[in-house]
């Protein structure tokens, strides 16, 4: 599972890169299987585990190496 750490500067490069729309900006609601959920973080960009396929394309574009595999 990929996660974004507090090293994130909220540049949104990973949001734009994600082919699966699994990454959301801080404070954004997200939808899984037609159900909308509140933001997972109000402070940092976040990855929704149910939507992520661990392709790691986000890791390549992260300016601060804030995306790690957990």
LOTORFI-119390 format. One record per residue (C-alpha): x, y, z; residue number from 1; residue in three letters. Coordinates in nm, 4 decimals, padded with zeros to 6 digits. Each point is the difference from the previous one (the first is absolute). Layout:
REM LOTORFI-119390
X:Y:Z:NUM:ALA
...
END
This chain:
REM LOTORFI-119390
00.0000:00.0000:00.0000:1:UNK
00.1289:00.3445:-00.0932:2:UNK
-00.0292:00.2862:00.2489:3:UNK
00.0908:00.3676:00.0003:4:UNK
00.2043:00.1218:00.2972:5:UNK
00.0099:00.3400:00.1684:6:UNK
00.2903:00.0902:-00.2305:7:UNK
-00.2663:00.0767:-00.2620:8:UNK
-00.0054:00.3607:-00.1247:9:UNK
-00.3422:-00.0406:-00.1694:10:UNK
00.1370:00.0735:-00.3477:11:UNK
-00.2616:-00.2322:-00.1600:12:UNK
00.2474:-00.1558:-00.2446:13:UNK
-00.1057:-00.3465:00.1168:14:UNK
-00.3705:00.0859:-00.0316:15:UNK
00.0522:00.0847:-00.3671:16:UNK
00.2201:-00.3072:-00.0575:17:UNK
-00.2310:-00.2656:00.1487:18:UNK
-00.1718:-00.2014:-00.2761:19:UNK
-00.2475:-00.1487:00.2469:20:UNK
-00.1154:00.3257:00.1620:21:UNK
00.1062:-00.1407:00.3366:22:UNK
00.1715:00.3165:00.1246:23:UNK
-00.1905:00.3011:00.1283:24:UNK
00.0935:00.3473:00.1139:25:UNK
-00.0203:00.0809:00.3706:26:UNK
-00.3574:00.0615:00.1078:27:UNK
-00.1612:-00.1639:-00.3038:28:UNK
-00.2814:-00.2511:00.0291:29:UNK
00.0528:-00.3245:-00.1925:30:UNK
-00.2274:-00.2649:-00.1492:31:UNK
00.0362:-00.3790:00.0079:32:UNK
-00.2630:-00.2223:-00.1622:33:UNK
-00.2463:00.2873:-00.0230:34:UNK
00.0305:00.0954:00.3685:35:UNK
00.1487:00.3391:00.0884:36:UNK
00.2227:00.0232:00.3070:37:UNK
00.1431:00.2957:00.1952:38:UNK
00.3654:00.0918:-00.0588:39:UNK
00.2593:-00.2363:00.1492:40:UNK
00.2169:00.3051:00.0766:41:UNK
-00.0648:00.3713:00.0257:42:UNK
00.3720:00.0798:-00.0014:43:UNK
00.1678:-00.2208:-00.2607:44:UNK
-00.0688:-00.1536:-00.3368:45:UNK
-00.1148:-00.3584:00.0605:46:UNK
-00.0259:-00.3368:-00.1751:47:UNK
-00.3212:-00.2029:00.0231:48:UNK
00.1172:-00.3611:00.0520:49:UNK
-00.3083:-00.1533:-00.1651:50:UNK
00.0754:00.1851:-00.3244:51:UNK
00.3799:-00.0364:-00.0071:52:UNK
00.1567:-00.2878:-00.1942:53:UNK
00.3555:00.0678:00.1293:54:UNK
00.1350:00.0905:-00.3446:55:UNK
00.2298:00.2563:00.1675:56:UNK
-00.0241:00.2559:-00.2817:57:UNK
-00.0678:00.2556:00.2738:58:UNK
00.3322:-00.0772:00.1670:59:UNK
00.1875:00.0994:-00.3155:60:UNK
-00.1533:00.3494:-00.0113:61:UNK
00.0108:00.0820:00.3715:62:UNK
00.2230:00.3035:00.0558:63:UNK
00.0677:-00.0798:00.3652:64:UNK
00.0063:-00.3832:00.0065:65:UNK
-00.3088:00.0162:00.2219:66:UNK
-00.1665:-00.3076:-00.1514:67:UNK
00.1050:-00.3302:00.1519:68:UNK
-00.1125:-00.3617:-00.0020:69:UNK
-00.1327:-00.1107:00.3348:70:UNK
END
